[in-house]
Structure formats: structure tokens, C-alpha cells
Amino acid sequence: MEYSSTHVSSVETGRKLPTLRFSRSADLVFGTEATNDTFERQWREMRHGSLLEGFPEYVGHEGRAVEIRLYEIGIIPGLLQTPDYARVLAESAVRRGSINAEQADERVSFLAERQAALERQRPPMVFVVMDESCIRRSVGGHAVMDAQLQRLVEFAAKPTTVLQVAPFDIGERRPFDLPVNVLTLPDRSVVAYAESQAQGHLDREATSVLPMLTAYHQLQAESLSQAASVAMITQVRKGTP
């Protein structure tokens, strides 16, 4: 592990906290880096205990996924958020009393780590469908929203991304009522993550994940094309209906 026996013993007995590097080294030595129960996952759960159940584990999979499919309602998906947009959401949660200031800082830094993990040599394909409410809902005022909408346009221009808006007028044809994340992993297995206001759930069962993937494809078919989606975002940015 490239750590002294004294250091390892201190982590084992709780006198020292493990680091991300330590956890990844342990996974490498014990051959657990490609399993569902890694030291890195345990480290993330310890560090991000204020996050919803299941989310730290999901992020561990997200960092090595070859395809990421996201659907969001009401707010811009986290992986596409600007720092200012993310900070406004975190500070709003502090004012409501749902988290404290330290947890707000943790959320913003954690999001930055997730975004940085995607900037790798072979980035994943990222498919994003946003409900129209995501771009219509003002967060943080004009300057924050203007920069955020510009970020969406830049995201859509990348060669490894697809961005679509699900317009209000698809009505009952919208298959999801909650945000959904679907990942394709390097071994081509598929996992899904969904959350409510109070908890998150990571699902690996093919009997439930594959129908969710089918529903996502149906959502894409009902949504605007990327070109039409970018045009709508540009109109909203200009303040035109």
C-alpha cells in the first residue's frame, strides 16, 4: 500500500482517518476496486455522511461509467451546474435549516469533485434530458442564470454529450415524475439511481433497471432535439418567450 505499518494500524484503530489515496491503495492491494463493496465507497460514505443514502455509492459508479443518462425536474442537473448556481442552492438549504453552513460547503466541493472526475482521458458519453422547468425557474438572479444557461449551451457543443429539453407540452407522455440517473458501467452492466426528498436508492437489478432505461429512451423520443433544445435555452437566456 506504500504506507508504514504504523500508519495502517492507526487507521485500523481509528486514531487516523483514511484518505482517498489510502482507500484506493487498499482496493488495489485487496483486489476490491472493481467490486460493489470498495474501501473507496466506504471512505466516501464516511466523508459525505450528510448526503442522501445511496448517493455516495452512486457517485463511485458515476466516476467510472462509460455512459451517463440524467433526467432532472426543476433544477439544472448537478453535473452541469456552475459553481455560483450550486452555491445558491446550497445556501438556500442553509436558510431553510435543512443543512448547516459546513454541509453546504461540503455539497459544493463534492459537486466540483464529481464534475472533475468526468474530465478524464476517455470521458463518458453523457445524455441529459431536462424538464423545461429547469431552464424556466430562476435561481440566484439574472447574472447567475445567464452564466448557467451559457454553460448548458457549451455543454451541448461537446462531442461526448447530448442535451435535450422535455417541453411542458409533452404532458402525460413524460414517463418519469422524479429525477433519474442511469449509468452504463465498463462491463456494460447498468445501474440506476433515483431519489425522493428524504432518501436515495441505488438499483442494480436488471428486472427494474432495464425498464427504466427503456422509459428513458421513450423520454428522449418525446423531447426536443438538441438543436431545438439549445434554441429554447437561448430564447430563455434572451428573455424571450
N, C-alpha and C positions, 0 to 999 in steps of 0.2 A: 504493500500500500504506500510505500515511501513515507511512512510515519514511524516514529520511535514507539517501542512497546509501552513506554511511559505515557505517551500521548494517547495511544489506543486505549490503554487501561483507564485513563482519565475520562474518555468519552463513554466507555462501558459503564463506569460507576457514577456518571452524571456530574463529575467535577468540571468537565469541559463540555461545551455544546459542540455538536458536529457542524461542519461547514458543508457547503455544496460540493466542494472538491473532495472532502473526506468521504462523503456519501457515495459519490461517483467512483472513487477508488475502491470502496468496499464492494460495490456492484461488480466492478471489473474483476476483482480478486475472487469473489464467490460465484461469478458467472450468473448474476441475477439481473444484469442490465436490460435484458430483453423479456423479463417476466412481468407479471402483474403485481408483484409484491417486492418492489425495489427499495433499497436504502434511500435513494433519491426521493421516492414518493413519500417515505416516512419523514424525511427531512422537510419536505415542502409542507406536509400536514402539520408538523411542529411549528414551522415558521409562520404559516398562514392559518393559524387556528381560528382567526376571526372570519374566515371565508366560509361560504356555504359548504355543507357536507358534500363530498364527492368532487368538488371543483379543483382542489389541488391535484388530485389523481388525474382528472381530465386534462389539466394543463401539462402534466408529464407526457401524456399521449400526444397532445397537440404539438409539442416541441419536436416530435419525430414523425408526424403524419406526412404522407405524400399528397393527400388531398384533404382539404378542409371545406366543409359546407356549413354556412351560417344562415340563420334566419332570425331577424330581430323585429320587435314591435316597440315603437315609442321612443327609443333612443338609438343612436348610432352604435353598431357593434363595437365592442371593446378594441378589437384588433385594428380598427380603422379610426379610433378616436385620436384627436390631437391632445397634447398634454393639458392645454387650457380647458378643453371640453371635459376631460376626465377629472380635472381638479374641481371644476364647478359642481359636477355630480357628487363627488366625494364630500365637498364642503356642505352641500345641501343635506346630505345624510347626517353630518355632524349637527347641523342646526335642528334637524328633526329629533336628535337624540338617539338615533339608531346605531351610531358608531361614535367613537371618540376621535380626537384630532390625530392621535398616533395611528389609529387604524386607518384613517383617511390617507395619511402619508403612505402607509403600507400598501393600500389598494392602488394608489397612483404608481408607486415604484414597481409593484408586482406587474401591473399592466405594461409598463415600459419593458420589463424583462420578457414578457410574452411576445411583444412586438419585435424585440431584438432577436429572439430565438428564431424568427422566421426569415431573418436576413442571413441565410446560410448559403453555401456554395451552390447547392441544388435546392432552391426554395420549393415549397409545396404549391400545388395549384390551389387557389383559394376562390371558392364560389360564394358570393354573398347575395342574398335577397333581403331587401329591407322593405318593411311596410311603409307606405307613403307617409305615415305619421312620423317616422324617424326624421325625415327631412323637413316636415312642416312644423314640428314642435321646436320652438325657440329655446335654446339652452345657453345661458350666460350672456345674452345680449347680442347685438349685431356683429361686433367685431369677432367674437368667439365663433358664432355661427358661420360668418363669412369664411374664416380660415378653415373651419371644419368641412364646409361644403367644397371648398377648393381641394382639400385633402381627398375627398371622395372622387373628384374628377381625376386627380393624379393617380389614385389607386386603380381606377378603371383603365388607365392607359398602359398599365404594366402588362407584359406578355404572359404572366402566370396568374392573371386574375380575371374574374368575370363578375361584374356588378349589375344587379337588376333591382328595379323598384316594383313592388307589388302594389298597384294603384288601388285606391279605395273602391273603385267600381267593379273589382272582381267579386265583391260581395261574398256570397255563400260558397264560392268556389275556392276560397282560401282554406287550405287543408289544416293549418295549424292555428291554434289560439294562444300558444305560448312560444317563447323563443326556443330555437332548436339548434344544436350543434351536432354535426355528423362527421366523423373522421374516418378516413381510409388509411390504415397503417402500412408500413413497409411490406408486411407479409400478405397484404391485400385483405386482411380482416377489417371489419367495420365496427366501430363503437359509436354510441350516441350519448349525448348529454342533454338533459333538459332540467329546468328548474322552475320552482314556484317562488313566491315571495319569501318563503321560510326555509326551503331546502332544495338541494340539487340531487340528481340521480344519474349515475353513470351506468349505461346498459350495454352489455356485451352479447346478449342472447340474440342469435340470428332471427329467431321467430318474431321478435319485436323490433329489432333494428332494421332489417331489410324492408318491412312495410313502411317504416319511417323514411327510408331512402327513396322508395317509390313515390311516397307523398311529396318529398322534396322535388323530385323531377316533375311531378304534376304542377307544383307551385311555380317552378321555373317556366313551364309552358304557358301558364296563365299570366305571368309577369311581363312587364315591358322588356323589350330588347335592351342590350347595353347602350346602344346609341340613343334610343328613346329615353332611357333612364338618365343618361348624362344630360340630355336636353332638358328634362324636367328639373334636375338638380340645378342646372344653370339658370333656368327661369326663376326658381325659388331664390337663388342667390341674388338675382337682379331685382327681386321683389315684385315680379310679375306673376299673375295667377296662372 
